[in-house]
Every structure is written in C-alpha cells, then in structure tokens.
C-alpha cells in the first residue's frame, strides 16, 4: 500500500512537471510572437519604430509583414526594404479627378488618369535621395504601359532627401489607356552607385 502511494505521488510529480513545461512552452510561444508594425505608417511611435523598424531592431530588409527578401508577387500594402534600409510600399493607385482648371488639366478620352501613393521609410543610418526612385507601371491583364504625367493638386513628388527614422507618402501620376484595364504592376526602380539593387514589383488595381 505504501509503495503504491509513493508510485502515485511520483507519477503525479512527473505529470505536473510536464504540464508546467507545456505551460512554459505555450507562454514562451505567446511571448515570442512579434507585434505586427507598419514601418511606413507616419504616425508610428518612436518606441515601435526603434524596436521593429530600425537597424538595431528589425534590421535592414526585415519587413515585418512576411515579405522579407521578396521582389515579385508583392501586393499593394506589402513592402520591400533595400540593403541600406529604405523601405517602400505601394499604398494605393486611385483614379485622379481633381484637375486644376487654371492649368488646363483635364481628362484624356480613352485613358485612365490615376495617382499612385508610395510610402517610403528610411530605417537606415544615412539620408536617402528620393530623386533616385522612379516607377514603371504596366497593365497586368493584357499589356500596355502607363505614360508618366503630373497633376498639380495634392502632388508630393519623389524628390529631395529622406532623413533616418523618417516616413513619408509620395505621389506618382500616370495615364493608362482604358483598353488595358485597371489591374496594374508597379515596378519601383532605384539608382545607386553603392549597391546592386533589386527592383520590387507590386500588383494591385486602380480604384475609384
């Protein structure tokens, strides 16, 4: 009887240890789950930026949205980070209608005028020249390439320099013949004498 009792107690201790280990494992799993942060959000807190977006935190190239290292198959809203920490994301492509009559801007029959909004975040340690960034936009359904243009109202062109730790939303205006539809591929190009750079491709639709 005494031996049986001791055996039962020993079994109980083993089970408790296993349960405790499982609990710790579960707790550890929860603790290790990283917080999803949009480093391109202009309203991101300094603490979150330092933890998830800076070189000391996430590290250059760590996009935090499951797209690290990918250059193709990206969707609007996903992101790509170059080796020096410049991160890009196509926020949207929207039909442009806010023409400036004084500048004689107007819709071109047979074409869809639209504006692309590009979110850029400098998570590196040096200022980045945005003049080196440009877009090529093609129809994703049956071909066609958009013609670059420029509309006055609300324009925030890719120009100047972006300091470390700063995010901005820039615009790029285009016109695509209506026969090519509204589904597009946006290729973000960037020139650099220091890096052999990849050009990420983002797929989405012109809305509005």
N, C-alpha and C positions, 0 to 999 in steps of 0.2 A: 504493500500500500504506500509506504514512504517513498519507494523507488518510483512508483507510478506518478506520485505527486511531483517529485523532483523533475521527472521527464516532462510532465505537462508544463511545469514552470519554465524549463529550458526551451521548450517549443515556443512558449509564449514570448520569451525574450527574443528569439530569432525572428518571429513574425513582426514584433514591434520594431526591431532594427530595420527589417525590410521595408515596413510601412514608412518609417522615418526617412529611409534613403529615397524611397519613391517620392515622398513629400518634398524632400530637399531638391530632388531632380526636377519635380514639377515647378517648385518655386524658382529654381535656377533658370528653368526654361522661360518662365514669365519674366524674370529679371533681365534675361539676356535679349529679350525681344526689343529691337531698336525702334525708337519713335520715328514715324514717317514725317519727314520735314521737307517742305518745298523750298529749296535754297534760292529759288528765283522770286519768291514772294518778297515784295518790297517792304512788307510790314513784319517780317520775321524778327524775333527778338535777338538781341546781341548774344545772349546765352545760348540759344538754339543754333545760331549761326556758327559760333565758335565750336560747339560740340559736334555738329553734324555736317558743316559745310567747309570749314577752314582746313588748311593742310594739317594742322595739329589734331583736328577732329576726324572728319571723314576722310580727308586726304584728297589730293587732286585725282579726278577721274572716278571717284566714288559718288555715283549719282543718287543713291538712296532710294531709287524708285524701281530697282530691278533691271535697269538698262545699262549698267556699267559696261563699258567697252564696246557696246553695240553701235554700229553706224548705219545699219539698214533695218527696215522693219519697225522703225520708231513711229509712234503716233503723236498727233498734236497733244501737248500737255506733258509728254515724256521728255527726257533731257539727255544731253551728251556733254561730257567735260573733256576739254583738251588737256594735254600734259601740263601746261602752265597754270591750270586752274580756271580758265574761262569756260563757264558753263552756259549752254544755250538751250532754249526750249521754244517751240512754236506754240504760242498761246492760242491764236485763232487766225482765221482768214475770213473776212467779212465783206460782203458787197458794199462798195463805197457809194454814198448818195449825197454827202454833204459838200456839194460843189460850191466853189466861190465864183459867183456870177461876175464879180468885178474883174476877175482874172480870166473870164470867158471859159471857165471849166464847164464841161457838160458831158453827158453820157455819149459814148460812141456806139451807134447802132451796130448790132452784130457782135458786140463784145461785152464781157462782164468786167466792169471795173471793180477791183477789190483791194483791200488793205490787209497786209499780214502784220500781226503783232508778234515781235520776237522778244522774249525775256532773256536778259543776259545778267550773269552774276560773276563777279571776279572773286573767286575763292583762293586766288594765288597770293603771292607776296609782292608783286610789282604791278604798276599801272599797265593797262592793256589798251592798245589803239583800236577803236571800233571801226575806223576807216578801212581796216584790213578785212572786215567781214562783209560778205555780199551774198545775195541769194539767186539761185536759178530755180524757176518754178515751171513745172511741166504738167500737162494734163495726164491723169493717171488712168483714164479709161480708154481713149483711142488716140493718144498722142497730142501733139501741139505744145508749143512753148509760149509762156506769157511774156508780153512786152513790158519792160520796165517803164514806169511813168512816175509822176509826182503830183500829189494833191496838197493844197495849202493847209486847209483846216485840220487841226489836230495832228499835224505831222511831227514826228520825232525821229528824224533820220539817223542812220548809223554813222556817227561822226564823233570826233573828239576822243577823249581818253576816259577809261573807267578805272577808278582807284580800287585798291584792295578792300574787300569787305563791302563793296557797293553793288546794289542791284538796280536795274533799270529796264523799262519796257520801251523798245524802239519800233518804228514802223517802216514798212516797205510797200510801196504802191505799184500795182500791176494791172494789166488788162489782158484777158484771155478770150479768144473767140468762143462764142457761145456753143458752137458745134462740138467743142471739146469737153463740154460738161463742166461740172463744178468739183469733181474729185481731183485733187492735185497732189503732187510730190514736191516738197520744198527741200532743196539741197542747200545747206549752209556752207559756203566756202570761206576760207580764211587764208590769207597770205602770211608767211613767216619765214625769216631768214635763219631762225634758230631751230625750228622743228620741221620734220617731215610729217605734215598734218593729214589726218583723215577728214573727209567731208561727210557729216551725218545727213541722212535723208529722213524727212518726216512726212507722213502721209495723213491726209485729212480732207475735209470738204469745205468749200466756200459756203458760208451761211448767209442768210438774210435775203 
